[in-house]
């Protein structure tokens, strides 16, 4: 059985608050100079203006500083790490900083994420429902490859994806996305796949999800 559900909003931005309305620790987290560096797992090293370095564990909500370790307070170091993650200046736990292989912008991907590394704007994942910019048809993404449109040869024509008539105008160095037409994906267990340049497909707010009866 299949169903279509909206995808979650994955873009978040940190906005600077009214510092005068914040408690002291929160205001200092925003204003003091600190360097935040990801470590293993969910830990981050925070170096302060005075040169002291403390270890913050965001999952355990702990810090090696006296304010947290002895007084039990949510210290400025914990707060600063949260600010840096929300502002996308450092990677959240389980992810790494990367450059989008499609547009070159900085993004964050899973530590074991396969190539290509794609940012939110360029990313398509298996199960995403996309719209063909040329025809308006809806398709289900099956696989995002690391092949370029100028490299992938379509067996039926002997031409590359980039050379295909309807792909004229799309970048030849686009990554190739394999997709099936939505109507086929709903009816068939193994629908026929078609190769598209990444930028020809526009992601929608829908996703095809396989469910198990019972």
LINUR-V308417 format. One record per pair of residues at least 6 apart in sequence whose C-alpha atoms are under 6 Angstrom apart, sorted by sequence separation. I is the first residue (numbers start at 0). J is the second residue. If there is no record, write none. Layout:
BEGIN
i: <I,I>
j: <J,J>
END
This chain:
BEGIN
i: <37,46,55,66,83,90,98,130,152,153,184,36,45,55,67,84,98,130,152,183,18,36,45,54,66,97,98,129,151,35,44,54,97,129,151,35,44,53,96,97,128,149,161,34,43,53,96,128,34,43,95,106,127,148,149,179,33,42,95,126,127,148,179,33,42,94,126,178,41,94,95,100,125,177,178,32,41,93,94,100,125,177,93,99,100,125,177,99,176,99,176,175,175,176,149,174,175,148,173,174,148,173,147,148,147,148,147,148,146,147,146,115,144,143,142,142,141,141,140,139,139,138,138,139,138,137,28,148,28,24,28,41,132,131,130,129,130,13,129,13,129,12,129,128,128,128,127,126,126,6,5,6,5,4,3,4,3,3,2,2,1,1,0>
j: <43,52,61,72,89,96,104,136,158,159,190,43,52,62,74,91,105,137,159,190,26,44,53,62,74,105,106,137,159,44,53,63,106,138,160,45,54,63,106,107,138,159,171,45,54,64,107,139,46,55,107,118,139,160,161,191,46,55,108,139,140,161,192,47,56,108,140,192,56,109,110,115,140,192,193,48,57,109,110,116,141,193,110,116,117,142,194,117,194,118,195,195,196,197,171,196,197,171,196,197,172,197,172,173,173,174,174,175,174,175,175,145,175,176,176,177,177,178,178,178,179,179,180,181,181,181,75,196,78,75,79,92,199,200,200,200,201,85,201,86,202,86,203,203,205,206,206,206,207,204,204,205,205,205,205,206,206,207,207,208,208,209,210>
END
